[in-house]
Amino acid sequence: MKTKLNKFNFSVLVISIFLLVFYTLPLSAQEEAVKEKNWNFIAAPYLLFPNMSGEITVKGLPADASASTEDIFNNLDLGGMLYFEANNGKWAIILDGYYVDLGAEGVTPLLSRKATINLKQLAVTVAGMYRLNSWAEVGIGGRINSISSALTIAPGEYVLPGSELSMDETWFDPLIVARFMTRFNESKWRLGIHAGFGGFGIGSTYAYQINPFAGYQFSKLFEVAVAYRWDAMKYEKGSGTDLFVYDVLLQGPSLGIVFHF
């Protein structure tokens, strides 16, 4: 069943968020002046242990794209994930990217024919954020998604032949982002949540990422961080035999090594 968006209510929500942001910025500027700080940098390669649920349609033929963490790692040919941040205490520039090359097995909704999905995905998010106070930041950004998908459907038991289909798609999603974080125990521990919502029908119908995290900084240079990530999007293009749909939720824990410099 396709989700119907209430465009009016959604537009009101987006406009309200922007008004809140732009109203808050002047108020923050009237507060006690903050001395300029040097730019600090964070680099964090991380490993995600995801499971996948949803559906991918290639050339008009849908297939279940669900896979467990074990299935994903068994079929993972290549993967890489990196988070980078530059901040000066008031402003932050964030880059978060990952690449995966994997396969998943499922069945078609009609006739339950066996199907194999080969998926290569590159997602790169860039965002700028402004600090409202000691624990809250808001900003805007965007994500480029590039997906190469191939669908192989096994022959039917009697008459139906097998099929091999492939499609490549690249699109851009605008994002509204926010981060809430606190530090304690003399700043060795940090606890927070990072979230981004976007798509708005410009690229994806919707896209969101929710990422609660915790980290412990052993030294000025080195930190270990754990998190849980929900990363979902629904993108649709074309119709009939040219229909491509990517409606997938990736979720799972992650472990990262964070370098501060």
C-alpha positions in Angstrom: 0.0 0.0 0.0 1.5 3.4 -1.0 1.7 6.0 1.7 -0.2 9.2 0.9 1.5 12.4 2.2 -0.5 15.3 3.4 1.4 18.0 1.5 -0.2 20.9 3.3 0.5 19.7 6.8 4.0 18.7 5.8 4.7 22.1 4.3 3.5 23.8 7.4 5.8 21.7 9.5 8.8 22.5 7.3 8.1 26.2 7.3 7.6 26.2 11.0 11.0 24.6 11.6 12.7 27.2 9.4 10.9 30.1 11.1 12.0 28.7 14.5 15.6 28.4 13.3 15.8 31.9 11.9 14.0 33.4 14.9 16.4 31.7 17.3 19.6 32.8 15.5 19.2 36.6 16.2 18.3 35.9 19.8 21.4 33.8 20.1 23.5 36.6 18.6 22.2 39.0 21.3 23.6 36.8 24.1 27.0 37.3 25.6 29.6 37.3 22.9 31.6 34.1 22.5 35.3 34.3 21.6 36.3 32.8 18.3 37.7 29.3 18.5 40.1 27.6 16.3 38.6 24.9 14.0 38.7 21.4 15.3 38.4 18.3 13.2 36.9 14.8 13.8 37.5 11.8 11.5 35.7 8.5 12.3 35.7 5.4 10.2 32.9 3.1 11.5 31.4 -0.3 11.0 27.6 -0.7 10.7 25.9 -4.1 11.5 22.7 -3.5 9.6 19.6 -5.5 8.7 17.5 -4.5 5.7 13.8 -4.5 5.1 11.7 -3.2 2.3 11.1 -3.6 -1.4 13.1 -2.8 -4.6 11.3 -2.6 -7.9 13.5 -2.9 -11.1 11.9 -2.4 -14.5 8.4 -2.7 -13.0 9.1 -6.0 -11.2 9.1 -5.8 -7.4 11.1 -8.0 -5.1 11.4 -8.3 -1.3 14.7 -6.8 -0.2 14.7 -8.0 3.4 18.0 -9.4 4.7 19.4 -10.1 8.2 22.8 -8.8 9.4 24.2 -12.3 8.8 22.8 -12.4 5.3 24.3 -9.0 4.5 27.7 -9.8 5.7 27.6 -13.2 3.9 26.8 -11.4 0.7 28.9 -8.3 1.2 31.6 -7.8 -1.5 32.8 -4.4 -0.4 31.9 -1.7 2.2 33.3 1.4 3.6 31.9 4.1 6.0 33.4 7.4 7.1 32.3 10.4 9.2 34.1 13.7 9.1 33.4 17.0 11.0 34.9 20.4 11.2 33.7 22.8 13.9 34.6 25.9 15.8 32.2 25.8 18.7 29.5 27.7 16.9 29.5 26.3 13.3 30.0 22.7 12.2 30.4 21.2 8.7 29.6 17.5 8.5 30.4 14.9 5.9 29.0 11.3 6.3 29.4 8.7 3.6 29.1 5.0 3.0 29.4 2.6 0.1 28.1 -1.0 0.1 28.2 -3.7 -2.6 26.0 -6.6 -1.6 23.4 -9.2 -2.7 20.2 -10.3 -1.1 17.8 -13.2 -1.8 14.1 -13.0 -1.6 10.8 -13.8 -3.5 8.6 -11.9 -5.9 5.2 -10.8 -4.5 3.4 -12.6 -7.4 3.9 -16.3 -7.7 6.7 -16.3 -5.0 9.4 -16.8 -7.5 13.0 -16.8 -6.2 14.8 -13.5 -6.8 18.3 -12.3 -6.2 19.0 -8.6 -5.8 22.5 -7.2 -6.3 22.8 -3.7 -4.9 25.6 -1.1 -5.1 24.9 2.0 -3.1 26.9 5.2 -2.5 25.3 7.8 -0.1 27.1 11.0 0.8 25.6 13.5 3.2 26.9 17.1 3.6 25.4 19.5 6.2 26.1 22.8 7.9 25.0 23.2 11.5 24.7 26.2 13.9 24.9 25.8 17.7 21.9 27.3 19.4 23.1 26.5 23.0 25.4 24.1 24.8 23.4 21.0 23.8 21.4 21.8 20.6 22.5 22.4 16.9 20.3 22.7 13.8 21.1 23.1 10.1 20.5 22.2 6.5 22.2 19.9 4.1 21.7 17.4 1.4 22.5 13.8 0.4 23.5 12.3 -2.9 22.3 8.8 -3.4 23.6 6.6 -6.2 22.2 3.1 -6.6 23.0 0.4 -9.1 20.6 -2.5 -8.9 20.2 -5.8 -10.7 17.3 -8.2 -10.2 17.5 -11.8 -11.3 14.3 -13.8 -11.2 14.4 -17.6 -11.3 12.3 -19.4 -13.9 8.8 -20.6 -12.9 8.1 -24.2 -12.2 6.3 -24.8 -15.5 6.2 -22.1 -18.2 7.6 -18.7 -17.0 11.1 -18.0 -18.1 13.7 -16.4 -15.8 14.6 -12.7 -16.1 17.7 -10.5 -15.5 17.0 -6.8 -15.1 19.2 -3.8 -14.1 18.8 -0.1 -13.5 21.0 2.8 -12.3 19.7 5.8 -10.5 21.3 8.9 -8.9 19.3 11.6 -7.0 19.7 14.4 -4.5 17.7 14.8 -1.2 17.6 18.1 0.7 17.7 17.7 4.4 16.9 19.4 7.7 19.3 18.2 10.4 19.5 18.5 14.1 21.9 17.3 16.8 21.4 17.2 20.6 24.3 16.2 22.7 25.6 16.5 26.3 29.0 15.8 27.8 29.7 14.7 31.4 32.4 13.2 33.6 34.8 16.0 32.7 33.8 15.7 29.1 35.1 12.2 28.7 31.7 10.9 28.0 29.2 12.3 25.4 25.7 11.2 24.8 23.3 12.4 22.1 21.2 11.9 19.1 21.6 13.1 15.5 18.7 13.2 13.1 18.0 14.3 9.5 14.7 14.5 7.6 14.3 15.3 3.9 13.5 14.3 0.4 10.2 16.3 0.4 9.4 14.9 -3.0 12.3 16.7 -4.6 14.4 13.5 -4.7 13.0 10.8 -2.5 9.3 10.9 -1.4 10.8 10.9 2.1 14.1 10.2 3.7 15.2 10.1 7.3 18.1 9.1 9.5 17.9 8.8 13.3 21.2 8.1 15.1 21.4 8.0 18.9 25.1 7.7 20.0 27.4 7.5 23.0 31.2 8.0 23.0 34.1 7.8 25.5 37.2 9.9 24.8 40.3 8.2 26.1 42.6 11.1 25.2 42.7 14.3 23.2 43.2 12.2 20.1 41.3 9.0 20.5 37.6 8.1 21.2 35.4 5.1 20.8 31.8 5.6 19.9 28.8 3.3 19.7 25.5 4.1 18.0 22.3 2.7 16.6 21.2 3.9 13.2 17.8 4.0 11.4 18.3 5.0 7.8 15.2 4.9 5.5 14.2 6.3 2.2 11.5 5.8 -0.5 12.4 6.9 -4.0 10.3 6.2 -7.1 10.8 7.0 -10.7 9.1 6.0 -14.0 6.2 3.8 -14.6 5.2 0.5 -16.1 8.3 -1.5 -17.3 10.5 1.5 -16.5 9.4 1.8 -12.9 12.2 1.9 -10.3 11.3 2.0 -6.6 13.7 1.9 -3.7 11.7 1.6 -0.5 14.2 0.3 2.1 15.0 0.7 5.8 18.5 0.0 7.0 18.9 -0.3 10.8 21.4 -1.6 13.2 24.2 -0.8 15.7 27.5 0.7 14.7 31.0 1.0 16.2 33.4 3.8 15.3 36.9 4.8 16.1 37.0 8.6 16.5 40.1 10.7 16.0 40.2 14.4 17.2 42.8 16.8 15.8 
